[in-house]
């Protein structure tokens, strides 16, 4: 009987530890509004410094194009060559840091919030933030017609990045006449270890890690890991860009994404740091 009581005490203690750990790692359970993680004020500018790592970085996108009675999907992966990138001497960085060179950076991305609106879509309450891409050294949003964030505001909070592409660009199906779009999950209200699909058409996953220290800072933020599966290479493909890779992203209240690290073959390929917000 004493052994049974001891086991029950240990089990209850363990369950209590798990509950406290989960609450510590999940800000929603601690009373923090997840929507507060993202800046929404029109006119807000976000400047990211992008530093290449030991491996070549991979830019990727999955675009869905409307077609008659079905949809066509373009899986886009590439690593920019030095001729695709702007040196700081040609395209000065938006925060005045003009160090670097065309092949190794650093590079800069500047986004500006154009407008913010909340609307109802059936039972869902959605917030939409439209962005202007004011500076993009590495072509994160190359050919994009529109870039926005879409946020579900209910308990099942989720933040998605929506990019619209016009027909006729090199990525679009031959003869297409309608816009294509990408829809990527970036942040959601989940428990540590919970996984969700990045989108509806692929097996890539976004994993909620929970609240953790942001690298190279003394603050904490929500940590998510995006796991991108390897893709089968076609004869003319660059096999490197079809490798599996991961992206660790950290989000801070009022700032959104503040740090991102991409790794290929377990080695850092690039890091993003929020260096200016105004």
N, C-alpha and C positions, 0 to 999 in steps of 0.2 A: 504493500500500500504506500509506504514511504517513497519507494522508487517511482511509483506511478505519479505521486504528487510532485516529486522532483522533476520528472519529465514534463509534466504539465506546466510547471513554473518556467522551465527553460523554453518551452514552446511559446508560452504567452509573452515572455521577454523578447524572443526572436521576432514574433509577429509585431510587437510594439516597436522594435528597432526598425523593421521593414517599413512600417507606417511612417515613422519619423523621418527615415531616410528618403522615402518617396515625397513627403511634404517638403523636405529641405531641397530636393532636386527639382520639384515642380512648383514654379512661382504662382500658378493659378490657385493651388491649394493654400498658399500663404496670403491670398487676398490681392495679389498683383493682377491688374487687368492686362491680359496678353496684348490687347490692341495698343497699349501704351508703349510697347516695344518699338513701334514704328513711327517715324516722323511723318506728319501729314500736313503741316502748315505750308500753304502755297508760298513760293519764293525761297524755301529752304534749299540750300546747296550742299551737296555731299561730294567730297573729293577723296578718291582712293588712290593710294600709291601702290603700284603693282610691280613686284620685284621678281624676276625670274630666278629659278633655283638650279640645282645641279642637272636636272632632266629638262627636256623640252616640255613646255606646257601645252595642254590640249584645250582648244576651244570646241565646244560641242553644242548642238541644238537638235531638237526633234520637231519638225514642222508638219502639221496636218493641213492638207490641201483639199478643199471640196471638189468633188468630181461627180459626174452623173451617177446617181444611185449608190455612191460609195465615197470613201475618202482615200486619198493617197498620202502616204507618210514618207517624208524625207528624213533620213538619219544623217545629220551633218557632223562630221568630225574632221578637224584639221589642226595642224600646228603652223602658225604663221612663219614665213621665212623673213629674213632681215629686210627684204624689199617690201614686205607687207606692213612693216612697222615704222613708226615715225621716230626719228631721233629727237631728243629734246631741243637740239639746235634748229630743227625744222619746225617743230610744233612745241613751243614753250609750254611747260606745265602750268596748269591754272593757279598753282599756289606759289609760283615764282622760283621753284627749284629746277634749274636747268642743267643739273649734272646728269651724266649718263651718256650712253651711246645707242646707236640704232640696234645693235645686236643683243645687248644685255640690259638695257633699261637704265634707270627705272622708268616705268611708264605710268600714265595717269588716266583716270576715268573720272569725269565730272558729270553728276546728275543734278537736275533741278526740278523740284516739285512744281508742276504747273497748276493743278487744281485738285481738290478733294471733295468727294460727294458720298453721301450715304443713301441707299435706296433699298426698297423691298423687292425681292424676287421670289414670289410665292410665300412660303413660310420662312425664307431666309432673309436676314438683314445683311446686306453687303456694303462694304465701303470700297471705293475705288480711288486710287491715287494715280494721276497721269504724270508721266515724267518726260522731261526734255533731256536728251543726251547732248551735252554741250561740249564735251571733249572725250575722245575715245581713241587712245593711242594704238591699242592692240586689236580693235575691231570686235569688241564684245557684242555690239549691237549693229554690226555692219548690215546694211540693206534694210534695217527695220523701219517700218512705216509708223509704228506706234509702240511705245513701251509703257506698261502700267503695272500696278500692284492691285490685286483683288483680295479682299479680306472678308471672310465669314465672321460675323461679330458675335454669334451665339456661343454656347458652352463649347461646341466643337470648333473652336477657333482654328482657322487655317489661313495662311498667307501664301498666295500664289503669284508668280510673275508671269504676266501675259505679254507676248510680243506678237505684233501683227506684221506680216510681210506682204508686199504687193506682188501681183502676178507678173510674170515676165523676167524676174531675177533668175540668176543661174541655178538657184536651188529649187525653182518651181517646176511642176510637170509641164511638158511640152504642150503648148496650146491652151494652158490654163487661163481663165479669165477672172477668177475670184481670189480674194486675199486668202493667204494661209496664216496659221497661227501656231505658236508654241504655248504650252500651259504647264509650268513646272512648280511643284510644291516646294516651298522653301522653309516653312515653319508651321508647326501645328501644336495643338493642345494634347500632349501625350504623356504617358508615363515613361520613366527611364527604361530604355531597351525596346520601346514600342517602334515598330516599323510600318511605314506606309509607302505605297507606290509613288514614285515621283510624278508619274502621269498614267493615263489609261492605256497607252499603247506599248509600254515597255516593262521590263522586269527590274529596272533600276529602283533602288529603295532609298528612302530618307529615314534615318534612325534618330530618334530623340534620345539624347544622352542626359540632358537635364542641366541644372545650374552648375557651372564650373568656372574656375579662374580663366580669364581671357589671356592667351599667351602674350608675353612681353608687356603686361600691364599689371596694375594692382587692383583691378576691378573684376567682378564676376559677371557672367552673361549666360544666356541659354545656348547650349552647345548641340548642334545637329551634325550628323555625318551623312553625306550623300555617297552612296555606293553605286558606281557606274559599271555595269557588266561589260566584259569583253565582247566584241562583235566579230563575226566571221569576215575575213578579208576577201575582197574580190581581187582578180588578177592585177588590176591597175591601182589598187589601194596602197596607201602608205600604211604598212602593217603596224607601225608604232602607234598611230592614232586610234587603232582598234583595240588597244590593250585595255584591260580593266584599270580603273583608278578610283580614288576617293577624294572627297572635298570636305574638310572640317570647317564649319562656319559657326561664328559666335555672334550673338545678338544682345544688345544692351538697351535698357529702357530709354526711350526718347531718341535713340540714335539708329536703331535698326542694325544692319550688318556692320560690324566694326572690324572683323578679322576673318580672313578665309585663307586656308592652306590647301593646295592641291598636291597630291602625291601620286607618282607613277612608279611602279616597281618598288614601292616602299620608300622612294626618295622624293624630296620636295621638288616640285616643278615650278610653282609660283606661290607667292603670298600676296594677299590684298590687305592693306591697312587703311582704315578711315583716318585721314590726316587733317581734315578740315570739315567743319559743319557750321553753316551760318545762315 
